[in-house]
């Protein structure tokens, strides 16, 4: 088995089906697709199970009795994977070309690359950056454009249309293509994260362990951003719970507190115009905790 593709489904079965069908249509490499249903509603889960019954044995289905979130859901799927590579792909994505074949070809030739990302377009087929920069005191207070003046390698332009692979500091969490040995060495995704900041955390750890991270524009996908996640106050709080945990885990005292302060000031400015952001501002002042994560509100199905 060359590639194991793990896809999480949560009340968005139509996206999952279209995603898998695009993979099967456009991929020649030997693959297995592992779908993890994160305790969807009966209607969504039943539709997925009915569709899955008509698929080949290379499309696996795992039913979770609890919505374990993005990281734990992917780790559940990864436990059943046998590929040399593991591709964690959002279910609201479609392959535009032989993206998986192109990623495999690139990784086979570049053995120190532990993690790669394809080129990503939005639902209107407009290019959208598929890599970013982990937060630092400098880029949060001064901006990435200023930081690029002093360190070009750490800040490759995100909007530039690259024609060949480029080394990047961090990739999008919607499409993370791992060398399985790198994934295993890192211990995969940190399951303390429920929805956000997994990509920052795993990219920082991959770099720390000596792996290169690359963006490969030869592989192309569409990502219908946010199609599987509805925005709400709880979702916005969840972002900050994950962010502050990621900072506590990977940064020393002074840098993490300066970065946190930047976000608190940002929300304070928004709070003067929007009551919802006032709630978020007060939430940040109190200090987000993992104990307040949405994961603790999830109910187990029978």
C-alpha positions in Angstrom: 0.0 0.0 0.0 1.5 3.3 -1.1 -0.9 6.0 0.4 -3.5 5.9 3.1 -6.0 8.8 2.8 -7.9 9.6 6.0 -11.1 11.6 5.7 -13.3 12.8 8.6 -17.0 13.0 8.1 -19.3 15.0 10.4 -22.8 15.8 9.1 -21.4 16.5 5.6 -21.8 13.1 3.8 -22.3 14.7 0.4 -18.9 16.3 0.6 -17.3 13.1 1.8 -18.7 11.1 -1.1 -17.7 13.7 -3.7 -14.2 13.9 -2.2 -13.7 10.1 -2.3 -15.0 9.9 -5.8 -12.6 12.5 -7.0 -9.7 10.6 -5.4 -10.7 7.3 -7.0 -11.2 8.9 -10.4 -7.9 10.8 -10.5 -5.4 8.5 -8.7 -3.3 5.7 -10.2 -1.2 5.1 -7.2 -2.1 2.1 -4.9 -4.2 3.7 -2.2 -6.7 3.0 0.6 -9.3 5.5 1.7 -10.2 5.5 5.4 -13.4 7.4 6.3 -14.0 8.1 10.0 -17.6 9.2 10.8 -17.4 11.4 13.9 -20.8 10.5 15.3 -22.9 12.2 12.6 -26.7 12.5 12.8 -28.5 9.3 11.8 -29.6 10.6 8.4 -26.0 11.6 7.4 -24.4 8.5 8.8 -27.0 6.2 7.2 -26.5 7.8 3.8 -22.7 7.3 4.2 -23.0 3.7 5.2 -25.4 2.9 2.3 -22.9 4.5 -0.1 -20.0 2.7 1.5 -21.6 -0.7 0.9 -21.2 -0.3 -2.8 -17.5 0.6 -2.6 -14.4 -1.6 -3.0 -12.5 -3.0 -0.1 -9.9 -0.2 -0.4 -12.5 2.2 0.9 -12.8 1.6 4.7 -15.4 2.9 7.0 -14.9 3.5 10.7 -17.9 4.6 12.9 -17.0 6.6 16.0 -19.6 6.8 18.8 -18.3 10.2 19.8 -17.3 13.4 17.9 -13.7 13.2 18.7 -12.7 16.3 16.7 -10.2 16.7 13.9 -7.0 15.5 15.5 -8.4 12.4 17.3 -10.6 11.5 14.4 -7.6 11.5 12.1 -5.5 9.5 14.6 -8.3 6.9 14.8 -8.2 6.5 11.0 -4.4 6.5 11.0 -4.4 3.5 13.4 -5.9 1.5 10.6 -3.6 2.7 7.9 -0.9 0.7 6.0 0.4 3.2 3.5 4.0 4.4 3.1 2.4 7.8 3.1 -0.6 9.1 5.0 -2.7 11.9 3.5 -5.0 13.7 6.0 -7.6 15.4 3.7 -10.6 17.5 4.6 -13.8 16.0 3.3 -14.7 19.4 1.6 -11.9 19.0 -0.9 -11.8 17.7 -4.5 -8.8 16.6 -6.5 -8.3 18.7 -9.7 -5.6 16.6 -11.1 -3.5 13.6 -10.2 -2.6 15.4 -7.0 -1.8 12.3 -4.9 0.3 10.7 -7.7 2.3 14.0 -8.0 2.8 14.2 -4.2 4.1 10.6 -4.1 6.5 11.2 -7.0 7.9 14.3 -5.3 8.2 12.6 -1.8 9.9 9.5 -3.4 12.6 11.7 -4.8 13.1 13.9 -1.7 13.6 11.7 1.3 14.1 14.4 3.9 10.7 15.9 3.2 8.4 14.7 6.0 5.3 16.8 5.2 4.0 18.4 2.0 1.0 20.3 0.8 -0.7 20.5 -2.7 -1.7 23.7 -4.4 -5.2 24.7 -3.2 -8.0 26.6 -4.9 -11.2 27.8 -3.4 -14.7 26.9 -4.6 -14.5 29.5 -7.4 -11.2 28.0 -8.5 -9.2 31.0 -7.3 -5.8 30.3 -5.9 -5.7 30.3 -2.1 -2.4 30.0 -0.1 -1.8 26.5 1.2 1.0 27.4 3.6 1.5 29.9 6.4 3.9 31.0 9.1 3.7 29.8 12.7 3.0 32.8 15.0 6.0 34.6 16.4 6.4 37.9 18.3 7.8 39.6 15.2 5.1 38.5 12.7 2.2 39.1 15.1 3.3 42.6 16.1 5.1 43.8 12.9 3.5 41.7 10.1 5.0 39.0 7.8 5.9 41.6 5.2 8.3 43.4 7.5 9.7 40.0 8.8 10.4 39.0 5.2 12.8 41.9 4.7 15.1 40.4 7.4 14.5 36.7 6.8 13.3 35.8 3.2 13.7 32.0 3.7 11.4 31.9 6.7 8.7 34.0 4.9 8.2 32.9 1.3 5.4 35.0 -0.3 2.1 33.2 0.2 0.4 34.8 -2.9 3.1 34.1 -5.4 2.3 31.6 -8.1 5.1 29.0 -7.8 6.0 26.7 -10.6 8.1 24.3 -8.7 8.2 23.0 -5.1 9.3 25.4 -2.4 10.3 24.9 1.2 7.7 26.4 3.6 7.5 26.8 7.4 4.0 25.4 7.8 1.2 24.0 5.6 -2.6 24.1 5.6 -4.4 21.6 7.8 -6.9 20.9 5.1 -4.5 18.7 3.1 -1.4 17.3 5.0 0.6 14.7 3.1 3.0 12.9 5.6 5.7 10.5 5.1 4.4 7.8 7.4 7.8 7.4 9.2 7.8 11.1 10.0 4.2 10.9 11.1 5.0 8.0 13.5 8.2 9.6 14.8 6.2 12.7 15.7 3.4 10.7 17.3 1.0 12.0 14.7 -1.4 14.8 15.6 -1.8 16.0 19.2 -5.3 14.8 20.2 -5.6 17.6 22.7 -6.5 19.8 19.8 -10.2 19.5 18.8 -10.5 21.6 15.7 -7.7 24.1 15.2 -3.9 24.7 15.3 -3.0 21.0 14.6 -1.1 22.2 11.5 1.0 24.8 13.5 1.8 22.3 16.1 2.8 19.4 13.9 4.7 21.7 11.5 6.7 23.1 14.4 7.5 19.6 15.7 8.4 18.3 12.2 10.9 21.2 11.8 12.3 20.6 15.2 12.9 16.9 14.4 14.9 17.9 11.3 12.3 17.3 8.6 11.7 19.6 5.6 8.2 20.9 4.8 7.3 21.6 1.2 4.6 23.1 -0.9 4.2 21.3 -4.3 2.2 23.3 -6.9 2.1 20.3 -9.3 -0.6 18.7 -7.1 -3.9 20.6 -7.3 -7.0 20.4 -5.2 -10.1 22.5 -4.5 -11.0 23.3 -0.9 -14.5 24.5 -0.2 -13.3 26.4 2.9 -15.5 25.9 5.9 -18.2 23.9 4.1 -18.1 21.3 6.9 -17.8 23.7 9.9 -20.4 26.3 10.9 -19.2 29.4 12.6 -20.5 30.2 16.1 -19.3 31.7 19.4 -18.3 28.3 20.6 -16.2 27.7 17.4 -14.4 31.0 17.8 -13.7 30.2 21.5 -12.4 26.8 20.4 -9.9 28.5 18.1 -8.4 30.4 21.0 -8.4 27.3 23.3 -6.3 25.5 20.7 -4.1 28.5 20.0 -3.3 29.2 23.6 -2.6 25.5 24.2 -0.3 25.4 21.2 1.6 28.5 22.5 2.0 27.0 25.9 3.3 23.7 24.4 5.8 25.1 21.9 6.9 28.6 23.1 8.9 29.9 26.1 7.2 32.2 28.6 8.0 35.7 27.2 7.3 35.0 23.5 4.0 33.2 24.2 2.7 35.9 26.4 3.6 38.6 23.9 1.7 36.7 21.2 -1.3 36.2 23.5 -1.3 39.9 24.3 -1.4 40.7 20.5 -4.5 38.6 20.1 -6.2 40.0 23.2 -5.7 43.6 21.9 -7.0 42.5 18.5 -10.2 41.2 20.1 -10.5 44.3 22.3 -10.5 46.5 19.2 -13.3 44.4 17.6 -15.2 44.4 20.9 -15.9 48.1 20.6 -18.1 47.4 17.5 -19.4 43.9 18.2 -20.8 42.4 21.4 -19.8 38.9 20.3 -16.2 39.9 20.3 -16.6 41.5 23.7 -17.5 38.0 24.9 -14.4 36.6 23.2 -12.2 39.4 24.7 -13.5 38.6 28.2 -12.9 34.9 27.5 -9.3 35.6 26.6 -8.7 37.8 29.7 -9.9 34.9 31.9 -7.5 32.5 30.0 -8.8 29.7 27.7 -8.4 26.2 29.0 -8.5 22.8 27.4 -11.2 21.9 30.0 -13.5 24.3 28.2 -13.1 22.6 24.8 -16.1 21.5 22.8 -14.9 18.0 23.1 -16.2 17.8 26.6 -19.7 18.8 25.4 -19.9 15.9 23.0 -22.4 13.1 23.7 -21.8 9.5 22.9 -24.2 7.7 20.6 -25.5 4.2 21.4 
